[in-house]
Amino acid sequence: MKNEALAQNIGLGGYEGGIMLDEMSIQEDLELRKKGNSFEIIGFNEGLDETNYMKTLCSGKESLQLASHVLQLLFLGHTGFRFPFAHYPTTQVTPSELLLIFWQSVKMLGLFGFTVTYVSLDGAQCNRDFMKILIDGKTSETMFSMSIKNIYDSSKPNIHVIMDYSHVMKKKFETTYQKRSSPYSQKILKFKSNHIFGSTGTRHTNGT
């Protein structure tokens, strides 16, 4: 990633940016990869050592599970530099695992000169719980700004927690324009003194 940034000559501004998190389901399958004179199986659940230790402590045994999802982490710089720097096969990551992976990513990116100023994620339940862990228990100012300090370097800018823009707009669109039995059955959005109601593709405001 650092070599690619140097090759593109992205400038100092390109080394600041955010971590984009996204977990996707994958086709159930096993892949055999030849390693020397033997074969190894690819596709099992894989996380940080800390998360594996926690699973062993909770279950009382060590076990391997076939991954059903993959968590990808991508760095998006303020000047447009984009690089997927890590991925983890999972069985749907938990909020606590996501917390460890996130801070590990912030630390490792910092060691190579990259500064994380935000984290962007969609509205999946796991992501919402992850946000609560990051924000809850902090000061009211933190709750209002949705930003946290970089625990590895307090001199760096705060890290802001934001929802993925495309997912937010898609949700707003679907909520506002979904079909309803009556165009005035539920208030969805309010702009100044006017309300916008969901209907069969028609926007209504008070008095119209």
TAMOJO-V235333 format. One record per residue. N is the residue number from 1. RES is the residue in one small letter. SS is DSSP state (h for helix, s for strand, l for the rest). OMEGA is omega as a letter, one per 30 degrees, with the letter a starting at -180 (999 if undefined). Layout:
BEGIN
N:RES:SS:OMEGA
N:RES:SS:OMEGA
END
This chain:
BEGIN
1:m:l:l
2:k:h:l
3:n:h:l
4:e:h:l
5:a:h:l
6:l:h:a
7:a:h:a
8:q:h:l
9:n:l:a
10:i:l:a
11:g:l:a
12:l:h:a
13:g:h:a
14:g:h:l
15:y:h:l
16:e:s:a
17:g:s:a
18:g:s:l
19:i:s:l
20:m:s:a
21:l:s:l
22:d:s:l
23:e:s:a
24:m:s:l
25:s:s:a
26:i:l:l
27:q:l:l
28:e:l:a
29:d:l:l
30:l:l:l
31:e:s:l
32:l:s:l
33:r:s:a
34:k:s:l
35:k:s:a
36:g:l:l
37:n:l:a
38:s:s:l
39:f:s:l
40:e:s:a
41:i:s:l
42:i:s:l
43:g:l:l
44:f:s:l
45:n:l:a
46:e:l:l
47:g:l:l
48:l:l:l
49:d:h:a
50:e:h:a
51:t:h:l
52:n:h:l
53:y:h:l
54:m:h:l
55:k:h:a
56:t:h:l
57:l:h:a
58:c:h:a
59:s:h:a
60:g:l:l
61:k:l:l
62:e:l:a
63:s:l:l
64:l:l:l
65:q:l:l
66:l:s:a
67:a:l:l
68:s:l:a
69:h:s:l
70:v:s:l
71:l:s:l
72:q:s:l
73:l:s:a
74:l:s:l
75:f:s:l
76:l:s:a
77:g:s:a
78:h:l:l
79:t:l:l
80:g:l:l
81:f:l:a
82:r:s:a
83:f:s:l
84:p:s:a
85:f:s:l
86:a:s:l
87:h:s:a
88:y:s:l
89:p:s:a
90:t:s:l
91:t:l:a
92:q:l:a
93:v:l:l
94:t:l:l
95:p:h:a
96:s:h:l
97:e:h:l
98:l:h:l
99:l:h:l
100:l:h:a
101:i:h:a
102:f:h:a
103:w:h:l
104:q:h:l
105:s:h:l
106:v:h:a
107:k:h:a
108:m:h:l
109:l:h:l
110:g:h:l
111:l:h:l
112:f:l:l
113:g:l:l
114:f:l:a
115:t:s:l
116:v:s:l
117:t:s:l
118:y:s:l
119:v:s:a
120:s:s:a
121:l:s:a
122:d:l:a
123:g:l:l
124:a:l:a
125:q:h:l
126:c:h:l
127:n:h:l
128:r:h:l
129:d:h:l
130:f:h:l
131:m:h:l
132:k:h:l
133:i:h:a
134:l:h:a
135:i:h:a
136:d:l:l
137:g:l:l
138:k:l:a
139:t:l:l
140:s:h:l
141:e:h:l
142:t:h:l
143:m:h:a
144:f:h:a
145:s:h:a
146:m:l:l
147:s:s:a
148:i:s:l
149:k:l:l
150:n:l:a
151:i:l:a
152:y:l:a
153:d:l:a
154:s:l:l
155:s:l:l
156:k:l:l
157:p:l:l
158:n:l:l
159:i:s:a
160:h:s:l
161:v:s:a
162:i:s:l
163:m:s:l
164:d:l:a
165:y:h:a
166:s:h:l
167:h:h:l
168:v:h:a
169:m:h:l
170:k:h:l
171:k:h:l
172:k:h:a
173:f:h:a
174:e:h:a
175:t:h:a
176:t:h:a
177:y:h:l
178:q:l:a
179:k:l:l
180:r:l:a
181:s:l:l
182:s:l:a
183:p:l:a
184:y:l:a
185:s:l:a
186:q:l:l
187:k:s:a
188:i:s:a
189:l:s:l
190:k:s:l
191:f:s:a
192:k:l:a
193:s:l:a
194:n:s:l
195:h:s:l
196:i:s:a
197:f:s:l
198:g:l:l
199:s:l:a
200:t:l:l
201:g:l:a
202:t:l:l
203:r:l:a
204:h:s:l
205:t:l:a
206:n:l:l
207:g:l:l
208:t:l:999
END
